Amino acid sequence: MDPGYHRVETGFGATKDNDAYVTSLVRYPGCRVEMFTWWFWWHSVEPERYSLWYPFNHDHANPRNRDVLTQPGLTDAERYIGNTHDIVEYVGPTRAELVIEFHDAGDLGIDSSRIEEPEYSQACGIINDKSWMIHLPRATEDGFELRSRYYFDKSIATASSPGNSAHDAALAFAYEMIIHDQTEFTHLSTFLADIYHEFGPNSA
């Protein structure tokens, strides 16, 4: 969240333990940070919304606690942070069945006291118990930019590349994941403002 950028903001690799790592930067001109927060619960209401995010690759995202999606008095963040989503999607040719437990960024070692709209938001989670993702949008002069980080335990990468070495499997999965991330979030940037204005909290 500090000003500036890391030397590499978009890339992929494998750790010395053969886990997959991905870093990504996508810009959202004409969008506001709160639109991102709203999207992260709104997309899970029905499978068609999740598929809209990445047609053909996103199958469904099923929240285990569906009551919070319509419960009065909750903020947008409270409709997904603390919830668990069962997700089916394709990462490259691999059909991935993922369980994402959404957490406050503080649970992943980030100073969440600094995350406040309209400057910042968050969507962070533990994936299949051993992996994690961090999405931290921050406001810019013309919209916001989304900085994302993923760490996938070797068990996920190895399962997607049977017959390859652990290192090659990690690199292959990381490569497919950076393509997946850049595609889904770039696509989202093209319609997020419009769909928020049509279906968001002030649409009535």
C-alpha angles and dihedrals in degrees: 000000000000116000117273132026141279119252089257118033099162120038147089140232149147127260123231087261091056096252119142121246129189133182123188142180122194125172125219111199114193094017132108128222093243089060089064092051091050093048093056093068100026094060092060098059093090136001094248090064093052090047090052088063093060112002115218093006100061113067105170146324112209117192112213092214105050094166092077090061091072103018110128120241100028125124119235091255092052089059092068110015105091093021127106123223125202105212135189118190141137120255101191106312093335120103102219123200105197135180111205118191107196113221137179109263089244089070088062095050099267122129097247092181085080093056107094132141136271089035102036143011136174146215110182131161152164112245120209091338096284106053134060146198132204124196116182116174117192129190121256133185093267101031128304140305125223119219114191136183129189132188118187121191114236091249091070094045094046092051090055094052110039113187095025125107115263091252094049091046091053092050092046093051092045090051092052091045095054089052090048093049096045091047098047097043096042088050090049090053090061096060108017096098093047096047091045092054091048100044107012128108095282097044097100 
